[in-house]
């Protein structure tokens, strides 16, 4: 019998280096690599992109908080988003 694969999503936190407070920064989900997702945010025309460009790539870091199925990842993102 065919077993359906569960696609996993990374829940990530973009923050100032050394700041572990989940209430600061940006929380999101992605299936891509974290470095690729950070580069997308850095180029974004949205407010998060503008803020990241002002801070500079060397001042921020992206860390993985969890790897979950989509619905659980979306739920975690919703609960953690500042």
NUBAKOL-502284 format. One record per residue: x, y negated, z negated of N, C-alpha, C in turn; chain; residue number from 1. Coordinates in nm, 4 decimals, decimal comma. Example, Ala and Ser with C-alpha at 12.3 -4.5 7.8 and 13.67 -1.06 7.14 Angstrom:
2
<pt><n_u>1,3190</n_u><n_v>0,5690</n_v><n_w>-0,7800</n_w><ca_u>1,2300</ca_u><ca_v>0,4500</ca_v><ca_w>-0,7800</ca_w><c_u>1,3200</c_u><c_v>0,3300</c_v><c_w>-0,7800</c_w><unit>A</unit><pos>1</pos></pt>
<pt><n_u>1,2850</n_u><n_v>0,2250</n_v><n_w>-0,7080</n_w><ca_u>1,3670</ca_u><ca_v>0,1060</ca_v><ca_w>-0,7140</ca_w><c_u>1,2900</c_u><c_v>-0,0030</c_v><c_w>-0,7870</c_w><unit>A</unit><pos>2</pos></pt>
//
This chain:
82
<pt><n_u>0,0831</n_u><n_v>0,1173</n_v><n_w>0,0000</n_w><ca_u>0,0000</ca_u><ca_v>0,0000</ca_v><ca_w>0,0000</ca_w><c_u>0,0884</c_u><c_v>-0,1248</c_v><c_w>0,0000</c_w><unit>A</unit><pos>1</pos></pt>
<pt><n_u>0,0456</n_u><n_v>-0,2276</n_v><n_w>0,0706</n_w><ca_u>0,1201</ca_u><ca_v>-0,3520</ca_v><ca_w>0,0835</ca_w><c_u>0,1093</c_u><c_v>-0,4348</c_v><c_w>-0,0449</c_w><unit>A</unit><pos>2</pos></pt>
<pt><n_u>0,2221</n_u><n_v>-0,4770</n_v><n_w>-0,0959</n_w><ca_u>0,2236</ca_u><ca_v>-0,5596</ca_v><ca_w>-0,2156</ca_w><c_u>0,2526</c_u><c_v>-0,7037</c_v><c_w>-0,1754</c_w><unit>A</unit><pos>3</pos></pt>
<pt><n_u>0,1622</n_u><n_v>-0,7929</n_v><n_w>-0,2119</n_w><ca_u>0,1782</ca_u><ca_v>-0,9339</ca_v><ca_w>-0,1771</ca_w><c_u>0,2899</c_u><c_v>-0,9961</c_v><c_w>-0,2605</c_w><unit>A</unit><pos>4</pos></pt>
<pt><n_u>0,3767</n_u><n_v>-1,0745</n_v><n_w>-0,1937</n_w><ca_u>0,4838</ca_u><ca_v>-1,1437</ca_v><ca_w>-0,2644</ca_w><c_u>0,4285</c_u><c_v>-1,2680</c_v><c_w>-0,3315</c_w><unit>A</unit><pos>5</pos></pt>
<pt><n_u>0,4739</n_u><n_v>-1,2907</n_v><n_w>-0,4510</n_w><ca_u>0,4374</ca_u><ca_v>-1,4129</ca_v><ca_w>-0,5217</ca_w><c_u>0,5452</c_u><c_v>-1,5163</c_v><c_w>-0,4938</c_w><unit>A</unit><pos>6</pos></pt>
<pt><n_u>0,5050</n_u><n_v>-1,6267</n_v><n_w>-0,4335</n_w><ca_u>0,6011</ca_u><ca_v>-1,7336</ca_v><ca_w>-0,4060</ca_w><c_u>0,6236</c_u><c_v>-1,8123</c_v><c_w>-0,5340</c_w><unit>A</unit><pos>7</pos></pt>
<pt><n_u>0,7494</n_u><n_v>-1,8331</n_v><n_w>-0,5641</n_w><ca_u>0,7836</ca_u><ca_v>-1,9037</ca_v><ca_w>-0,6864</ca_w><c_u>0,8266</c_u><c_v>-2,0469</c_v><c_w>-0,6559</c_w><unit>A</unit><pos>8</pos></pt>
<pt><n_u>0,7889</n_u><n_v>-2,1358</n_v><n_w>-0,7436</n_w><ca_u>0,8203</ca_u><ca_v>-2,2777</ca_v><ca_w>-0,7311</ca_w><c_u>0,9062</c_u><c_v>-2,3200</c_v><c_w>-0,8491</c_w><unit>A</unit><pos>9</pos></pt>
<pt><n_u>1,0010</n_u><n_v>-2,4078</n_v><n_w>-0,8220</n_w><ca_u>1,0848</ca_u><ca_v>-2,4630</ca_v><ca_w>-0,9279</ca_w><c_u>1,0159</c_u><c_v>-2,5872</c_v><c_w>-0,9831</c_w><unit>A</unit><pos>10</pos></pt>
<pt><n_u>1,0040</n_u><n_v>-2,5925</n_v><n_w>-1,1144</n_w><ca_u>0,9595</ca_u><ca_v>-2,7139</ca_v><ca_w>-1,1822</ca_w><c_u>1,0884</c_u><c_v>-2,7866</c_v><c_w>-1,2205</c_w><unit>A</unit><pos>11</pos></pt>
<pt><n_u>1,1019</n_u><n_v>-2,9137</n_v><n_w>-1,1790</n_w><ca_u>1,2268</ca_u><ca_v>-2,9851</ca_v><ca_w>-1,2016</ca_w><c_u>1,2034</c_u><c_v>-3,1182</c_v><c_w>-1,2702</c_w><unit>A</unit><pos>12</pos></pt>
<pt><n_u>1,3119</n_u><n_v>-3,1696</n_v><n_w>-1,3288</n_w><ca_u>1,3105</ca_u><ca_v>-3,2981</ca_v><ca_w>-1,3979</ca_w><c_u>1,4271</c_u><c_v>-3,3811</c_v><c_w>-1,3446</c_w><unit>A</unit><pos>13</pos></pt>
<pt><n_u>1,3964</n_u><n_v>-3,4980</n_v><n_w>-1,2892</n_w><ca_u>1,4996</ca_u><ca_v>-3,5928</ca_v><ca_w>-1,2477</ca_w><c_u>1,5103</c_u><c_v>-3,6952</c_v><c_w>-1,3593</c_w><unit>A</unit><pos>14</pos></pt>
<pt><n_u>1,6326</n_u><n_v>-3,7148</n_v><n_w>-1,4077</n_w><ca_u>1,6523</ca_u><ca_v>-3,8005</ca_v><ca_w>-1,5237</ca_w><c_u>1,7898</c_u><c_v>-3,8651</c_v><c_w>-1,5196</c_w><unit>A</unit><pos>15</pos></pt>
<pt><n_u>1,8072</n_u><n_v>-3,9641</n_v><n_w>-1,6052</n_w><ca_u>1,9399</ca_u><ca_v>-4,0208</ca_v><ca_w>-1,6229</ca_w><c_u>2,0282</c_u><c_v>-3,9135</c_v><c_w>-1,6832</c_w><unit>A</unit><pos>16</pos></pt>
<pt><n_u>2,1517</n_u><n_v>-3,9072</n_v><n_w>-1,6400</n_w><ca_u>2,2439</ca_u><ca_v>-3,8061</ca_v><ca_w>-1,6928</ca_w><c_u>2,2511</c_u><c_v>-3,8155</c_v><c_w>-1,8441</c_w><unit>A</unit><pos>17</pos></pt>
<pt><n_u>2,2381</n_u><n_v>-3,7022</n_v><n_w>-1,9091</n_w><ca_u>2,2478</ca_u><ca_v>-3,6954</ca_v><ca_w>-2,0536</ca_w><c_u>2,1181</c_u><c_v>-3,7246</c_v><c_w>-2,1280</c_w><unit>A</unit><pos>18</pos></pt>
<pt><n_u>2,0141</n_u><n_v>-3,7676</n_v><n_w>-2,0588</n_w><ca_u>1,8861</ca_u><ca_v>-3,7967</ca_v><ca_w>-2,1243</ca_w><c_u>1,7962</c_u><c_v>-3,6742</c_v><c_w>-2,1111</c_w><unit>A</unit><pos>19</pos></pt>
<pt><n_u>1,7765</n_u><n_v>-3,6021</n_v><n_w>-2,2196</n_w><ca_u>1,6975</ca_u><ca_v>-3,4785</ca_v><ca_w>-2,2173</ca_w><c_u>1,5502</c_u><c_v>-3,5011</c_v><c_w>-2,2478</c_w><unit>A</unit><pos>20</pos></pt>
<pt><n_u>1,5082</n_u><n_v>-3,6253</n_v><n_w>-2,2661</n_w><ca_u>1,3702</ca_u><ca_v>-3,6567</ca_v><ca_w>-2,3008</ca_w><c_u>1,2793</c_u><c_v>-3,6371</c_v><c_w>-2,1797</c_w><unit>A</unit><pos>21</pos></pt>
<pt><n_u>1,1874</n_u><n_v>-3,5432</n_v><n_w>-2,1882</n_w><ca_u>1,0968</ca_u><ca_v>-3,5144</ca_v><ca_w>-2,0768</ca_w><c_u>0,9967</c_u><c_v>-3,6274</c_v><c_w>-2,0520</c_w><unit>A</unit><pos>22</pos></pt>
<pt><n_u>0,9853</n_u><n_v>-3,7204</n_v><n_w>-2,1462</n_w><ca_u>0,8959</ca_u><ca_v>-3,8343</ca_v><ca_w>-2,1269</ca_w><c_u>0,9589</c_u><c_v>-3,9416</c_v><c_w>-2,0389</c_w><unit>A</unit><pos>23</pos></pt>
<pt><n_u>1,0878</n_u><n_v>-3,9311</n_v><n_w>-2,0145</n_w><ca_u>1,1591</ca_u><ca_v>-4,0233</ca_v><ca_w>-1,9262</ca_w><c_u>1,1918</c_u><c_v>-3,9504</c_v><c_w>-1,7968</c_w><unit>A</unit><pos>24</pos></pt>
<pt><n_u>1,1906</n_u><n_v>-4,0211</n_v><n_w>-1,6867</n_w><ca_u>1,2284</ca_u><ca_v>-3,9614</ca_v><ca_w>-1,5597</ca_w><c_u>1,1083</c_u><c_v>-3,9165</c_v><c_w>-1,4792</c_w><unit>A</unit><pos>25</pos></pt>
<pt><n_u>1,1304</n_u><n_v>-3,8163</n_v><n_w>-1,3958</n_w><ca_u>1,0292</ca_u><ca_v>-3,7702</ca_v><ca_w>-1,3007</ca_w><c_u>1,0240</c_u><c_v>-3,6184</c_v><c_w>-1,3028</c_w><unit>A</unit><pos>26</pos></pt>
<pt><n_u>0,9055</n_u><n_v>-3,5626</n_v><n_w>-1,3103</n_w><ca_u>0,8862</ca_u><ca_v>-3,4173</ca_v><ca_w>-1,3073</ca_w><c_u>0,8116</c_u><c_v>-3,3818</c_v><c_w>-1,1795</c_w><unit>A</unit><pos>27</pos></pt>
<pt><n_u>0,8582</n_u><n_v>-3,2775</n_v><n_w>-1,1103</n_w><ca_u>0,7928</ca_u><ca_v>-3,2334</ca_v><ca_w>-0,9878</ca_w><c_u>0,8131</c_u><c_v>-3,0844</c_v><c_w>-0,9660</c_w><unit>A</unit><pos>28</pos></pt>
<pt><n_u>0,7608</n_u><n_v>-3,0347</n_v><n_w>-0,8526</n_w><ca_u>0,7808</ca_u><ca_v>-2,8938</ca_v><ca_w>-0,8164</ca_w><c_u>0,8293</c_u><c_v>-2,8862</c_v><c_w>-0,6725</c_w><unit>A</unit><pos>29</pos></pt>
<pt><n_u>0,9003</n_u><n_v>-2,7794</n_v><n_w>-0,6418</n_w><ca_u>0,9493</ca_u><ca_v>-2,7575</ca_v><ca_w>-0,5060</ca_w><c_u>0,9825</c_u><c_v>-2,6103</c_v><c_w>-0,4852</c_w><unit>A</unit><pos>30</pos></pt>
<pt><n_u>0,9835</n_u><n_v>-2,5700</n_v><n_w>-0,3595</n_w><ca_u>1,0335</ca_u><ca_v>-2,4373</ca_v><ca_w>-0,3232</ca_w><c_u>1,1742</c_u><c_v>-2,4486</c_v><c_w>-0,2659</c_w><unit>A</unit><pos>31</pos></pt>
<pt><n_u>1,2163</n_u><n_v>-2,5698</n_v><n_w>-0,2377</n_w><ca_u>1,3483</ca_u><ca_v>-2,5954</ca_v><ca_w>-0,1795</ca_w><c_u>1,4568</c_u><c_v>-2,5970</c_v><c_w>-0,2874</c_w><unit>A</unit><pos>32</pos></pt>
<pt><n_u>1,5812</n_u><n_v>-2,6142</n_v><n_w>-0,2446</n_w><ca_u>1,6901</ca_u><ca_v>-2,6277</ca_v><ca_w>-0,3414</ca_w><c_u>1,6756</c_u><c_v>-2,7619</c_v><c_w>-0,4131</c_w><unit>A</unit><pos>33</pos></pt>
<pt><n_u>1,7239</n_u><n_v>-2,7691</n_v><n_w>-0,5346</n_w><ca_u>1,7126</ca_u><ca_v>-2,8923</ca_v><ca_w>-0,6116</ca_w><c_u>1,7950</c_u><c_v>-3,0051</c_v><c_w>-0,5514</c_w><unit>A</unit><pos>34</pos></pt>
<pt><n_u>1,9102</n_u><n_v>-2,9735</n_v><n_w>-0,4960</n_w><ca_u>1,9922</ca_u><ca_v>-3,0784</ca_v><ca_w>-0,4339</ca_w><c_u>1,9216</c_u><c_v>-3,1368</c_v><c_w>-0,3114</c_w><unit>A</unit><pos>35</pos></pt>
<pt><n_u>1,8554</n_u><n_v>-3,0508</n_v><n_w>-0,2334</n_w><ca_u>1,7799</ca_u><ca_v>-3,0987</ca_v><ca_w>-0,1175</ca_w><c_u>1,6633</c_u><c_v>-3,1870</c_v><c_w>-0,1624</c_w><unit>A</unit><pos>36</pos></pt>
<pt><n_u>1,5935</n_u><n_v>-3,1452</n_v><n_w>-0,2667</n_w><ca_u>1,4783</ca_u><ca_v>-3,2222</ca_v><ca_w>-0,3152</ca_w><c_u>1,5222</c_u><c_v>-3,3577</c_v><c_w>-0,3686</c_w><unit>A</unit><pos>37</pos></pt>
<pt><n_u>1,6344</n_u><n_v>-3,3620</n_v><n_w>-0,4400</n_w><ca_u>1,6858</ca_u><ca_v>-3,4898</ca_v><ca_w>-0,4893</ca_w><c_u>1,7209</c_u><c_v>-3,5815</c_v><c_w>-0,3721</c_w><unit>A</unit><pos>38</pos></pt>
<pt><n_u>1,7817</n_u><n_v>-3,5263</n_v><n_w>-0,2690</n_w><ca_u>1,8160</ca_u><ca_v>-3,6098</ca_v><ca_w>-0,1527</ca_w><c_u>1,6898</c_u><c_v>-3,6622</c_v><c_w>-0,0845</c_w><unit>A</unit><pos>39</pos></pt>
<pt><n_u>1,5824</n_u><n_v>-3,5827</n_v><n_w>-0,0814</n_w><ca_u>1,4555</ca_u><ca_v>-3,6312</ca_v><ca_w>-0,0260</ca_w><c_u>1,4022</c_u><c_v>-3,7479</c_v><c_w>-0,1085</c_w><unit>A</unit><pos>40</pos></pt>
<pt><n_u>1,4069</n_u><n_v>-3,7345</n_v><n_w>-0,2407</n_w><ca_u>1,3596</ca_u><ca_v>-3,8425</ca_v><ca_w>-0,3274</ca_w><c_u>1,4445</c_u><c_v>-3,9683</c_v><c_w>-0,3094</c_w><unit>A</unit><pos>41</pos></pt>
<pt><n_u>1,5753</n_u><n_v>-3,9523</n_v><n_w>-0,2946</n_w><ca_u>1,6644</ca_u><ca_v>-4,0679</ca_v><ca_w>-0,2784</ca_w><c_u>1,6312</c_u><c_v>-4,1459</c_v><c_w>-0,1507</c_w><unit>A</unit><pos>42</pos></pt>
<pt><n_u>1,5803</n_u><n_v>-4,0788</n_v><n_w>-0,0489</n_w><ca_u>1,5477</ca_u><ca_v>-4,1425</ca_v><ca_w>0,0784</ca_w><c_u>1,4024</c_u><c_v>-4,1886</c_v><c_w>0,0863</c_w><unit>A</unit><pos>43</pos></pt>
<pt><n_u>1,3230</n_u><n_v>-4,1544</n_v><n_w>-0,0118</n_w><ca_u>1,1802</ca_u><ca_v>-4,1822</ca_v><ca_w>-0,0106</ca_w><c_u>1,1514</c_u><c_v>-4,3322</c_v><c_w>-0,0154</c_w><unit>A</unit><pos>44</pos></pt>
<pt><n_u>1,0439</n_u><n_v>-4,3713</n_v><n_w>0,0512</n_w><ca_u>0,9980</ca_u><ca_v>-4,5103</ca_v><ca_w>0,0457</ca_w><c_u>0,9060</c_u><c_v>-4,5343</c_v><c_w>-0,0736</c_w><unit>A</unit><pos>45</pos></pt>
<pt><n_u>0,8714</n_u><n_v>-4,4297</n_v><n_w>-0,1420</n_w><ca_u>0,7849</ca_u><ca_v>-4,4412</ca_v><ca_w>-0,2603</ca_w><c_u>0,8642</c_u><c_v>-4,5037</c_v><c_w>-0,3752</c_w><unit>A</unit><pos>46</pos></pt>
<pt><n_u>0,7929</n_u><n_v>-4,5489</n_v><n_w>-0,4800</n_w><ca_u>0,8618</ca_u><ca_v>-4,6131</ca_v><ca_w>-0,5931</ca_w><c_u>0,9736</c_u><c_v>-4,5284</c_v><c_w>-0,6546</c_w><unit>A</unit><pos>47</pos></pt>
<pt><n_u>0,9551</n_u><n_v>-4,3968</n_v><n_w>-0,6638</n_w><ca_u>1,0590</ca_u><ca_v>-4,3115</ca_v><ca_w>-0,7223</ca_w><c_u>1,1889</c_u><c_v>-4,3218</c_v><c_w>-0,6421</c_w><unit>A</unit><pos>48</pos></pt>
<pt><n_u>1,1789</n_u><n_v>-4,3303</n_v><n_w>-0,5105</n_w><ca_u>1,2977</ca_u><ca_v>-4,3434</ca_v><ca_w>-0,4260</ca_w><c_u>1,3687</c_u><c_v>-4,4756</c_v><c_w>-0,4481</c_w><unit>A</unit><pos>49</pos></pt>
<pt><n_u>1,2922</n_u><n_v>-4,5811</n_v><n_w>-0,4589</n_w><ca_u>1,3502</ca_u><ca_v>-4,7137</ca_v><ca_w>-0,4817</ca_w><c_u>1,4247</c_u><c_v>-4,7165</c_v><c_w>-0,6150</c_w><unit>A</unit><pos>50</pos></pt>
<pt><n_u>1,3621</n_u><n_v>-4,6609</n_v><n_w>-0,7188</n_w><ca_u>1,4247</ca_u><ca_v>-4,6580</ca_v><ca_w>-0,8519</ca_w><c_u>1,5531</c_u><c_v>-4,5751</c_v><c_w>-0,8486</c_w><unit>A</unit><pos>51</pos></pt>
<pt><n_u>1,5486</n_u><n_v>-4,4588</n_v><n_w>-0,7842</n_w><ca_u>1,6669</ca_u><ca_v>-4,3721</ca_v><ca_w>-0,7777</ca_w><c_u>1,7810</c_u><c_v>-4,4399</c_v><c_w>-0,7022</c_w><unit>A</unit><pos>52</pos></pt>
<pt><n_u>1,7496</n_u><n_v>-4,5093</n_v><n_w>-0,5944</n_w><ca_u>1,8544</ca_u><ca_v>-4,5796</ca_v><ca_w>-0,5189</ca_w><c_u>1,9157</c_u><c_v>-4,6920</c_v><c_w>-0,6021</c_w><unit>A</unit><pos>53</pos></pt>
<pt><n_u>1,8335</n_u><n_v>-4,7618</n_v><n_w>-0,6813</n_w><ca_u>1,8854</ca_u><ca_v>-4,8680</ca_v><ca_w>-0,7667</ca_w><c_u>1,9785</c_u><c_v>-4,8101</c_v><c_w>-0,8743</c_w><unit>A</unit><pos>54</pos></pt>
<pt><n_u>1,9414</n_u><n_v>-4,6968</n_v><n_w>-0,9311</n_w><ca_u>2,0242</ca_u><ca_v>-4,6334</ca_v><ca_w>-1,0341</ca_w><c_u>2,1531</c_u><c_v>-4,5765</c_v><c_w>-0,9755</c_w><unit>A</unit><pos>55</pos></pt>
<pt><n_u>2,1448</n_u><n_v>-4,5215</n_v><n_w>-0,8548</n_w><ca_u>2,2596</ca_u><ca_v>-4,4602</ca_v><ca_w>-0,7902</ca_w><c_u>2,2654</c_u><c_v>-4,3109</c_v><c_w>-0,8172</c_w><unit>A</unit><pos>56</pos></pt>
<pt><n_u>2,3107</n_u><n_v>-4,2369</n_v><n_w>-0,7190</n_w><ca_u>2,3135</ca_u><ca_v>-4,0908</ca_v><ca_w>-0,7272</ca_w><c_u>2,4000</c_u><c_v>-4,0399</c_v><c_w>-0,8433</c_w><unit>A</unit><pos>57</pos></pt>
<pt><n_u>2,5050</n_u><n_v>-4,1137</n_v><n_w>-0,8769</n_w><ca_u>2,5947</ca_u><ca_v>-4,0698</ca_v><ca_w>-0,9839</ca_w><c_u>2,5344</c_u><c_v>-4,0859</c_v><c_w>-1,1232</c_w><unit>A</unit><pos>58</pos></pt>
<pt><n_u>2,4275</n_u><n_v>-4,1649</n_v><n_w>-1,1347</n_w><ca_u>2,3676</ca_u><ca_v>-4,1915</ca_v><ca_w>-1,2658</ca_w><c_u>2,2550</c_u><c_v>-4,0949</c_v><c_w>-1,3001</c_w><unit>A</unit><pos>59</pos></pt>
<pt><n_u>2,2092</n_u><n_v>-4,0150</n_v><n_w>-1,2019</n_w><ca_u>2,0951</ca_u><ca_v>-3,9262</ca_v><ca_w>-1,2259</ca_w><c_u>2,1335</c_u><c_v>-3,7807</c_v><c_w>-1,2041</c_w><unit>A</unit><pos>60</pos></pt>
<pt><n_u>2,0510</n_u><n_v>-3,6929</n_v><n_w>-1,2600</n_w><ca_u>2,0688</ca_u><ca_v>-3,5493</ca_v><ca_w>-1,2395</ca_w><c_u>1,9316</c_u><c_v>-3,4857</c_v><c_w>-1,2236</c_w><unit>A</unit><pos>61</pos></pt>
<pt><n_u>1,9294</n_u><n_v>-3,3707</n_v><n_w>-1,1592</n_w><ca_u>1,8060</ca_u><ca_v>-3,2944</ca_v><ca_w>-1,1430</ca_w><c_u>1,8287</c_u><c_v>-3,1579</c_v><c_w>-1,2067</c_w><unit>A</unit><pos>62</pos></pt>
<pt><n_u>1,7382</n_u><n_v>-3,1199</n_v><n_w>-1,2963</n_w><ca_u>1,7532</ca_u><ca_v>-2,9927</ca_v><ca_w>-1,3665</ca_w><c_u>1,6261</c_u><c_v>-2,9098</c_v><c_w>-1,3506</c_w><unit>A</unit><pos>63</pos></pt>
<pt><n_u>1,6451</n_u><n_v>-2,7816</n_v><n_w>-1,3400</n_w><ca_u>1,5321</ca_u><ca_v>-2,6889</ca_v><ca_w>-1,3280</ca_w><c_u>1,4790</c_u><c_v>-2,6560</c_v><c_w>-1,4664</c_w><unit>A</unit><pos>64</pos></pt>
<pt><n_u>1,3477</n_u><n_v>-2,6715</n_v><n_w>-1,4822</n_w><ca_u>1,2835</ca_u><ca_v>-2,6408</ca_v><ca_w>-1,6091</ca_w><c_u>1,2238</c_u><c_v>-2,5010</c_v><c_w>-1,6106</c_w><unit>A</unit><pos>65</pos></pt>
<pt><n_u>1,1751</n_u><n_v>-2,4558</n_v><n_w>-1,4940</n_w><ca_u>1,1112</ca_u><ca_v>-2,3243</ca_v><ca_w>-1,4865</ca_w><c_u>1,0996</c_u><c_v>-2,2821</c_v><c_w>-1,3409</c_w><unit>A</unit><pos>66</pos></pt>
<pt><n_u>1,0700</n_u><n_v>-2,1534</n_v><n_w>-1,3206</n_w><ca_u>1,0417</ca_u><ca_v>-2,0989</ca_v><ca_w>-1,1881</ca_w><c_u>0,9146</c_u><c_v>-2,0164</c_v><c_w>-1,2021</c_w><unit>A</unit><pos>67</pos></pt>
<pt><n_u>0,8060</n_u><n_v>-2,0657</n_v><n_w>-1,1402</n_w><ca_u>0,6737</ca_u><ca_v>-2,0086</ca_v><ca_w>-1,1644</ca_w><c_u>0,5921</c_u><c_v>-1,9970</c_v><c_w>-1,0360</c_w><unit>A</unit><pos>68</pos></pt>
<pt><n_u>0,4878</n_u><n_v>-1,9134</n_v><n_w>-1,0372</n_w><ca_u>0,3926</ca_u><ca_v>-1,9142</ca_v><ca_w>-0,9254</ca_w><c_u>0,3291</c_u><c_v>-2,0533</c_v><c_w>-0,9138</c_w><unit>A</unit><pos>69</pos></pt>
<pt><n_u>0,2802</n_u><n_v>-2,0862</n_v><n_w>-0,7964</n_w><ca_u>0,2347</ca_u><ca_v>-2,2217</ca_v><ca_w>-0,7652</ca_w><c_u>0,1376</c_u><c_v>-2,2806</c_v><c_w>-0,8672</c_w><unit>A</unit><pos>70</pos></pt>
<pt><n_u>0,0317</n_u><n_v>-2,2094</n_v><n_w>-0,9012</n_w><ca_u>-0,0686</ca_u><ca_v>-2,2655</ca_v><ca_w>-0,9917</ca_w><c_u>-0,0105</c_u><c_v>-2,2942</c_v><c_w>-1,1303</c_w><unit>A</unit><pos>71</pos></pt>
<pt><n_u>0,0748</n_u><n_v>-2,2054</n_v><n_w>-1,1789</n_w><ca_u>0,1375</ca_u><ca_v>-2,2271</ca_v><ca_w>-1,3091</ca_w><c_u>0,2361</c_u><c_v>-2,3439</c_v><c_w>-1,3026</c_w><unit>A</unit><pos>72</pos></pt>
<pt><n_u>0,3079</n_u><n_v>-2,3551</n_v><n_w>-1,1901</n_w><ca_u>0,4022</ca_u><ca_v>-2,4657</ca_v><ca_w>-1,1718</ca_w><c_u>0,3287</c_u><c_v>-2,5993</c_v><c_w>-1,1674</c_w><unit>A</unit><pos>73</pos></pt>
<pt><n_u>0,2165</n_u><n_v>-2,6037</n_v><n_w>-1,0959</n_w><ca_u>0,1374</ca_u><ca_v>-2,7263</ca_v><ca_w>-1,0886</ca_w><c_u>0,0826</c_u><c_v>-2,7642</c_v><c_w>-1,2258</c_w><unit>A</unit><pos>74</pos></pt>
<pt><n_u>0,0409</n_u><n_v>-2,6651</n_v><n_w>-1,3026</n_w><ca_u>-0,0101</ca_u><ca_v>-2,6900</ca_v><ca_w>-1,4368</ca_w><c_u>0,0994</c_u><c_v>-2,7468</c_v><c_w>-1,5267</c_w><unit>A</unit><pos>75</pos></pt>
<pt><n_u>0,2177</n_u><n_v>-2,6886</n_v><n_w>-1,5196</n_w><ca_u>0,3299</ca_u><ca_v>-2,7365</ca_v><ca_w>-1,6006</ca_w><c_u>0,3690</c_u><c_v>-2,8782</c_v><c_w>-1,5601</c_w><unit>A</unit><pos>76</pos></pt>
<pt><n_u>0,3728</n_u><n_v>-2,9034</n_v><n_w>-1,4295</n_w><ca_u>0,4052</ca_u><ca_v>-3,0374</ca_v><ca_w>-1,3796</ca_w><c_u>0,3047</c_u><c_v>-3,1397</c_v><c_w>-1,4333</c_w><unit>A</unit><pos>77</pos></pt>
<pt><n_u>0,1783</n_u><n_v>-3,1061</n_v><n_w>-1,4275</n_w><ca_u>0,0731</ca_u><ca_v>-3,1966</ca_v><ca_w>-1,4745</ca_w><c_u>0,0895</c_u><c_v>-3,2286</c_v><c_w>-1,6236</c_w><unit>A</unit><pos>78</pos></pt>
<pt><n_u>0,1223</n_u><n_v>-3,1261</n_v><n_w>-1,7019</n_w><ca_u>0,1362</ca_u><ca_v>-3,1449</ca_v><ca_w>-1,8463</ca_w><c_u>0,2616</c_u><c_v>-3,2257</c_v><c_w>-1,8833</c_w><unit>A</unit><pos>79</pos></pt>
<pt><n_u>0,3657</n_u><n_v>-3,2140</n_v><n_w>-1,8019</n_w><ca_u>0,4930</ca_u><ca_v>-3,2789</ca_v><ca_w>-1,8353</ca_w><c_u>0,5122</c_u><c_v>-3,4159</c_v><c_w>-1,7706</c_w><unit>A</unit><pos>80</pos></pt>
<pt><n_u>0,4336</n_u><n_v>-3,4473</n_v><n_w>-1,6703</n_w><ca_u>0,4567</ca_u><ca_v>-3,5723</ca_v><ca_w>-1,5991</ca_w><c_u>0,4347</c_u><c_v>-3,6926</c_v><c_w>-1,6903</c_w><unit>A</unit><pos>81</pos></pt>
<pt><n_u>0,5382</n_u><n_v>-3,7775</n_v><n_w>-1,7012</n_w><ca_u>0,5255</ca_u><ca_v>-3,8964</ca_v><ca_w>-1,7884</ca_w><c_u>0,4225</c_u><c_v>-3,9951</c_v><c_w>-1,7341</c_w><unit>A</unit><pos>82</pos></pt>
//
